[in-house]
Amino acid sequence: MNELKNKTCEPCSDGLDPMPSGEINKLLELIPEWEVTTEDGISRLQRTFSFKDFKSAITFTNLVGELAEVEQHHPKLVTEWGKVTVIWWTHSVNGLHMNDFTMAGKTSKLKAD
């Protein structure tokens, strides 16, 4: 995961292809608590983080939001009592890009700190 959390997002343009499944599977090894899900035919990285209460969950949500603004790459965030689900994908490629794995690594580090 250290390899991912130290990277920064690169600008993406329309017309890029999503990452191939072989590459996705290799990178998933670096972020073992994340899984690939599919919604509307689009692959996404998803992880649910657990917290002791709502206040802790909303604090984490805000940290992810701040990170997203710095990197200019924004996830879907679902905040509930005691948990936050973070979902990364790249809209311009309609699937997964290296940026999503970078952000997953950085998001995991937020919880570890």
FENMO-V336526 format. One record per backbone hydrogen bond with DSSP energy under -0.5 kcal/mol. CO is the residue of the C=O (numbers start at 0). NH is the residue of the N-H. If there is no record, write none. Layout:
CO;NH  CO;NH
This chain:
0;3  0;4  1;5  3;6  12;15  19;22  19;23  20;24  21;25  22;26  23;27  24;28  25;28  26;29  26;30  27;30  30;33  34;36  34;45  36;43  38;41  41;38  43;36  44;87  45;34  46;48  46;85  48;83  52;56  53;57  54;58  55;59  56;60  57;61  58;62  59;63  60;64  61;65  62;66  63;67  64;68  65;69  66;70  67;71  67;72  74;76  75;86  76;78  77;79  77;84  79;82  81;50  82;79  83;48  83;85  84;77  85;46  86;75  87;44  88;90  89;92  89;93  89;94  90;93  91;14  94;89  95;18  96;99  96;100  97;101  98;102  99;103  100;104  101;105  102;106  103;107  104;108  105;109  106;110  107;111  108;112
